[in-house]
Amino acid sequence: MTAASVAADVETAAAELEEAFPGMIHWEPDENGGAYMTVEIVLGERWTRSRAPVTFHVPYNYPFAPIYPYYLPEDVTPVDGWPPALQRAQWQGSAVVQVSLRHNAWDPSRDNAVGCVLQMQAWAREQ
């Protein structure tokens, strides 16, 4: 992607994610300065798949707007019950599992893209 396609902070988020998850990130501009990003994460053994792509939107005004919610493929669900943070949804023309998860005390200096993905991964492993 080019800097002209997305806001500078969004491009920085993609670079930081690539550094934290080498070879595990794919992203594309959203035509409004933001980007749709997908990162392969480890969910753990309590899911129908132990690894899965998590997709989310990084808005043009990142880091001053939270990254929320996250989306898993439709077939990725917990094997031992359905936590309240999950719901089935449609997103970008596909059936997905929406994960409504973020810090209640969101802070842009702490809750960057890498931190958000790590929080999502840690939450999934605890389910």
N, C-alpha and C positions, 0 to 999 in steps of 0.2 A: 504494500500500500504506500501511498505517497502522503507527505505532510499536507498537500493541497486538498486531499480527499477528506481529511478528518481534522478536528481541532488538535492543537499541539498536545494538550494534556491527555487526550484520548490515545494519540499515538504513543505517548510515554507509557500509558497504562498497558498497551499491547507489548511494548518492549520489556516492561517489568514482568509481565506474565510470561513472556518467552524466556526470560532469564530464570524465573522461578520454576517453570514447567517446560524445559527445553524439548522442542519437537512435539509438544502436546497441545499447541494452541493454533487455532485457525480464526481469522477474523476478516470482516469486510465492512466497508463504509456503509452507512445507512442513508446517504445522500443529504443528511442534515447536519453533518459535522461530527456525528457520533459513529458508533460501530456496533455490529453484532459480533460477539466473541464466543467461541466455544473452546473449552479446555477439558481434556481428558483427565478425570480424577479417580482416585481410589475410594470406593464407597464402603468397602468392607464385605464381610461374609453374610450379613443379614439382609442382603438385597438379591434380587433375581440375577443380577450381574455384579461382580465385585468391582469392576471398572466401568465407567460410562462417561460420555460427553455431557458436560453441563454447559448450557447456552444461556447467555444473558445479553442485555443491551447496555452499553456504556453511552450515556447521553452526551450531547455536544457540550453541556455545561459541567461535565465531570471535572474536578472532584467535588463540586459544590452541589451535586445531586447524588443521592445514593444509588448504588447498583442494586436493583430489586425489581422483580423477583428473578428466580432462576428457573430453568426448564431442563427436565430430563426427558429422554425418549419415553414414549408411551409404555414400553415393555419393561421399564426399570422401576420396580416397586419393592418395598420392604416385604420380606417373607413372613414376618411375625406381627402383622397388624399395620394399620394405616395411621401414622402420626397426624395431629391436627394441622401441621404446616403444609401438608400435601393436598392437592386437589387435581382432578383431571381438568384439562383446559384445551382450548384451541389457540395456537400461536403461530403466526406466519404460515397459515394454511395447513398445519399439521396438528394431530392429536399429540398432546404432551402431558407430562406430569409437572405441574407447577409447584415450586417450592417457595413458599412465602416465609422468608427468613432474612432477618437483618438485625443489627444491634438496635435496641430501643434508644440508646444514647448515642446515636450516629454522630460521628465526628470525622470530617473530611481529612483531617491530618492523620488519623489512625485507620479509618476504614477505606483504604485504597483498594484497587482492583485485586491485588495479590492477597491482601488481608481478607477480602470478601470471599474469594475462592477457597482460601484456607479455612475460613469459618464454615463454609458450606461443606467442605470435605470432612472437617472434624465433626460437625453435626451429623452427617450421614453415617460416620463410623460409630457414633454413639447410639444410633437407633436400634 
